[in-house]
Amino acid sequence: MSLQKTPRYENKKLTALANGMDCCGCGCSDGTIVMAHSNSHLHGKGKGMKAHDCFVAALCHRCHAWLDFGTGLLETGRMDWDPIEKDEFFRRAHDETMLTLWRNGKIKVA
């Protein structure tokens, strides 16, 4: 028996909204901010497949590298991060990203 997979939700307009935002992980505004996708399988992440575009957080290159590879956050190079710590970091950054987009009128109910 095979499991039916949900098609991946893609929204280039949403992911482009990171342009001009501050990092929702560390607060910097260094011009490297992009929408980083969740690494959780609960959000659609799979082998060779990104999570759905609605599960993103506006992060700078250092926070994004730490989230994906465990290096770079605040230039610590720390490698012993707990996966739960990363999940919580992403959740807070995602929440801040969505709240900022709502407050600034970038996303709204049609």
C-alpha positions as CSV (number, residue, x, y, z in Angstrom):
1,M,0.0,0.0,0.0
2,S,1.5,3.4,-1.0
3,L,0.8,6.6,0.8
4,Q,-0.6,9.4,-1.3
5,K,1.6,12.5,-0.9
6,T,0.2,16.0,-0.7
7,P,1.5,18.2,-3.6
8,R,4.1,20.7,-2.5
9,Y,2.7,24.2,-2.0
10,E,4.8,26.7,-3.9
11,N,4.4,30.5,-3.8
12,K,7.2,32.5,-5.3
13,K,5.5,35.8,-4.3
14,L,5.6,34.7,-0.7
15,T,9.2,33.6,-0.7
16,A,10.2,36.9,-2.5
17,L,8.8,38.9,0.5
18,A,12.1,38.4,2.4
19,N,13.6,41.1,0.2
20,G,14.1,44.1,2.5
21,M,13.2,42.3,5.7
22,D,15.4,42.1,8.8
23,C,16.5,38.6,9.9
24,C,13.8,37.1,12.1
25,G,16.5,34.9,13.8
26,C,19.1,37.5,14.9
27,G,17.7,40.8,13.8
28,C,20.5,41.8,11.4
29,S,19.9,43.7,8.2
30,D,22.9,42.7,6.1
31,G,21.2,42.2,2.7
32,T,21.5,38.4,2.8
33,I,17.9,37.7,4.1
34,V,16.0,35.0,2.3
35,M,13.1,32.8,3.2
36,A,14.6,29.6,4.7
37,H,12.4,26.6,4.6
38,S,11.6,24.4,7.5
39,N,13.6,21.2,7.9
40,S,10.7,19.3,9.5
41,H,9.0,16.4,7.7
42,L,5.8,17.7,9.3
43,H,6.0,20.7,7.0
44,G,6.5,18.6,3.8
45,K,10.3,18.3,3.9
46,G,11.6,15.1,2.3
47,K,14.7,13.7,0.7
48,G,15.5,16.1,-2.1
49,M,12.4,18.2,-1.4
50,K,11.9,21.4,0.4
51,A,9.0,22.0,2.8
52,H,5.9,23.8,1.6
53,D,6.5,27.5,0.9
54,C,4.2,28.5,3.7
55,F,6.7,27.1,6.3
56,V,9.4,29.7,5.8
57,A,11.3,32.2,8.0
58,A,13.2,35.3,6.9
59,L,16.8,34.5,7.9
60,C,20.2,35.9,7.1
61,H,23.0,33.7,5.7
62,R,24.4,32.9,9.1
63,C,21.1,31.9,10.7
64,H,20.1,29.9,7.6
65,A,23.5,28.1,7.6
66,W,23.1,27.2,11.3
67,L,19.6,26.0,10.7
68,D,20.5,23.8,7.8
69,F,24.1,22.7,8.7
70,G,24.7,23.6,12.4
71,T,27.4,26.2,11.7
72,G,27.5,30.0,11.3
73,L,25.0,31.3,13.8
74,L,26.6,34.3,15.5
75,E,29.9,33.0,14.2
76,T,30.1,30.4,17.0
77,G,30.7,27.4,14.8
78,R,29.1,25.4,17.6
79,M,28.3,21.8,16.4
80,D,26.4,20.3,19.4
81,W,23.0,21.9,18.9
82,D,20.0,19.8,19.9
83,P,17.4,19.2,17.1
84,I,14.7,20.4,19.4
85,E,16.6,23.7,19.8
86,K,16.6,24.1,16.0
87,D,12.9,23.3,15.8
88,E,12.2,26.0,18.4
89,F,14.5,28.5,16.7
90,F,12.7,27.9,13.4
91,R,9.2,28.2,15.0
92,R,10.0,31.5,16.6
93,A,11.6,32.9,13.4
94,H,8.6,31.6,11.4
95,D,6.1,33.2,13.8
96,E,8.0,36.5,13.7
97,T,8.2,36.4,9.9
98,M,4.5,35.9,9.5
99,L,3.6,38.5,12.1
100,T,5.9,41.1,10.4
101,L,4.4,40.3,7.0
102,W,0.9,40.7,8.3
103,R,1.7,43.9,10.2
104,N,3.3,45.5,7.1
105,G,0.4,44.5,4.9
106,K,2.5,42.2,2.8
107,I,0.1,39.3,3.3
108,K,-3.6,39.6,3.8
109,V,-6.9,37.8,3.3
110,A,-8.1,38.3,-0.3
